[in-house]
Structures are given as structure tokens and as C-alpha cells.
Amino acid sequence: MPTFETLLLVTVAAAIMNALPGPSQLYVVTRTIALGRGAGFASASGLASGAVVHVVLASTGLTALMAATPALFDVVRWIGVAYLIWLGIATWREKDDANPSEVGKPVARRSAWHLFRQGFIIEVLNPKTALFFLAFLPQFVSPASPAPGLEMPILGLLVPLTALPVDLAIAFGASAALSRLGGNPFVARLRRWLAGSVLVGLGLFVLVEDGR
């Protein structure tokens, strides 16, 4: 088991990193802008669950194996990029079901699961998350540890556990701000256009940034 000092150090480091603005926070905001607070909560939960998958992959050595196969990472990256762009286009075409005056209301169970699944898929298909855990976790595992394979998942789970409250706070803050805009149809269309544009932009950013 990791020492208390190690657990505290990883928790603080993960909290600082998760508090910095990044693509995951931007994604949660776009889902909240387009579909309301419940959508932001479901999306944040999906992202955190996807990060758990990367923790397992890094802990079992599968991420290192994938990293040694650049072609495989490129395939994952392209699928992730295509999925983000597809979500952006789909957002442009969505109806204005999420009125800003109703932004605090929970989404339907089916919609919540759909949004959770979208966030989960996006995070699983994010090669940057995979490489992050591959580089981050081994730094805190002692070579003399009797069970390093157990320490890595325990420490790795601290990252999504600290990310989820941050993303949920962002969703709550975005919904609170949107609730003040009222139900103007123009504002609703603007929200949808902005959210879709950000998703497409995130896809293009991943494509360009990872392609360097």
C-alpha cells in the first residue's frame, strides 16, 4: 500500500493539474451550455470513468505496449478526433430542447446515459490521457514496493477522483450563469452554435497538436 505521504502528494498534484483549464473542462462546459446542468454532470462522470480505464491500462502495462506501437496510437487518435468532430456537428443540428431557464433541471435518464457514454468514449480514445498516466504514475511507486502493481491503480484512481469534483463545479457554475440569460431563442441558437464549434475545435486541436 502507498504511504500516507505518497497518497497526499499524488492527491495534491492531481488536484492542481485538474484545476488548470484544459480540454476536459472545456468539454463539460460545452455540454452544459448546449444541454444543461444535468448534461454537464453526466459528461463529467463519463470522463472520470474513462480515466479509470486508462489507470487500469497503465497499471497492467498495456499502455506501455500500445505506446510502443505508434500506428495503434494513431488509429486511436484519429477515431477520437472523428468522434469529437461528429459530436460538434450533431450539436449544431440539435433542437433547442435545453432552454436556459431550465438549465438546472436533470436530463432524462436515457439522455444522461447517452451523455455519460459520450464522455466515457472521448476519454478512452484520448491518447494524451494514456500517455499522462504512463508518465505520471511510476514516479510515485517505490521500486522497493512489495506490490507495485497494487500501488499504481490506487494512486491512479486519485486522479479521476479529484477531477470529478472540479468538472462538476464547472458544470454547476456554467449552468448558474446560463440560467440568467432567459429563454431567448437567439441565445439558445447561439449556445448550440458555440458548443458545437468548441467540440469541432477540440477535435481539430487534438489532430494538429498530436500530429506535431
N, C-alpha and C positions, 0 to 999 in steps of 0.2 A: 504494500500500500504506500502511496506517496505520503511524505511527511506533511504536517500542517503548514509549515513554511512554504513548501512547494505548492500546495493547494492554494494558499493565499496569494502567492506570487503569480500563478497562472490566472487566477480569478481577476486580479487587478490588471494584469496585462491584457487579458481578453476584454475586460470592461472598457479599457481605454481605447483599444482598437475598434470595438463595436460602436463606441460613441462617436467616432470620426465619421463624417459624411462619406457615403460610398454607394455603390450600385444597389445593394440590398435595401438600404434606407430609401433610395430614390424609387425603387420598385414598389415598396409598401406605400409610399406617398401617392404614386400614380394609381394604384388600385383603390386607395381611399378616395382620391379625387374623382375617379370615374364611377365608383360603385358604393361608396360609403364606408363608415367605420367598421362594420362587420366584415366587409371585404378586406380591409386592411388587417384586421385581426387574423382572418383565415389565411391570408397571404403570408403574414409574418410567421405563423405557426408552420406553414408549409416549408418556408425557407429554413427554419430551425430543424425541422425533421429531415430535410435534405442534407443538412450539415452533419447530422448524426450518421448518415450513410458514409460520408467521407471520413468520419472518425473511425468507423469500422474498417474501411478500406485501408486507411493509413496504418491502423494497428495490426492488421493481418499481413501487411507487406504488399497488398495488391496495388496500392497507389504507386509504390516504387517500381513494380513490374510494368505498370502502364506507362510510367514516365520514361521507362527505357525503350518504349515503342512510340516514337513521335507520330507515326502515321495514325495510331489509335487515338492519341490525344487530339490530333487534327480533326478526326471524324467526330469526336465528342464535341469539339468546339464548334464545328460547322452546324451540327444538329442544334446546339444551344442557341447559336446566332439565328438560325432559321426559325426556331420556336419563338424567340423574343420578337422578331420582326412580324411573325404571323399574329402574335398576341396584340401587337400595336395596330396592325391593320384591322383586326377583329374589333378592337376598341373603337376605332374610327367609325365602324359600321354599326356599333351597338345603338339600341334605342335608349332614350334618356329615361331609363327606369329609376335610376337613383336620383331623386330630387334632392337638392341641397338641404331643403327644410327637413328631410327625413334621413339625413346622413347618419344620425346616431342610432337608428333602428337596426336590429340584427337582420342579416340577409337570410333568405330561406335556407333550410338545411341542405338541400340539393345544391344550391348555389355556393354555399360555404364549402362543401366538399369539393366542388369543381374548382374553386379558387385556391383551396388548400393544395389540391393536386397540381395546379399550375405552378405554385411557388415551390413545391417539392421537386418537380421536374426541372425547373430552371436551376435550382441549386445543385441537384445531382449532376446536371450537364455542364456545370461551371468548372472548367479545368483549373482556374485560378484558386478555387477553394481547395481542390485536391492537392495542389502544389503547396498551398499555405500550410495545411495540416502536416504534409510530408516534411516541411522545413521547420515548423513550429514545435511540434510535439517532442521530437527526440532531444531537444535542448534541455528539457526538464526531466528526462528519465535518466536515472543514475545507471551507469554501466554495471555497477556492482549490485544492482537490484536483483533480488531472487526471482522476481516475476515482472520483468519489463513489459511483457505482453498484456499484463493486467493494468499496469500503471498508465499506459498510453490511452486506452479508452476512457479511463476515469478522468484523466486530465483533459482529454479532448472534449468530453461532454460539457466541461465548464464553458467552452466557447459558445455553443448554441444556447446554453442556459443563461448566459449573460447577454447574448444578442437578442433573445426574445423580448425581455422587458423593454429594451431600447426601441425595438421596432414597434412594439405595442404602444409605447408612449408617443412615438411619431405618428402612428395611425390616429390615436386619440387627439393629439394636437391638431393634425390636419383636418379631422372631422369637425372639431370645435371651430376652427377658422372658417370652414366651408359653410357651417350652419348659419353664419351671419350674412351670407350672400343672398339668401332668399331663393325663391323658385323661379327666377327669371329664365325663360327658355334660352336666351342668348348665352347666359352664364353656363347653363347646362351643356350647350353645344361646345362652348369654349373649354370647359372642363374635359369633355370627351376628346376633343382635338388635342389638347395639351397632354393628356395622359397617353394617348396613342403615339404622339410624336416622341415622347420621352422613351417609351418602350422600343420604338424603332431605333431611336438614337442610341439606346443602350446596346442593342444588337450590333449596330454598326461600330460602336466604340470597342466592343469585345473583339470584333473582327479585325479592326485596324490595330488595336493595342497588342493583341496576341500574335498578329502577323509580323510584328517588327523583329 
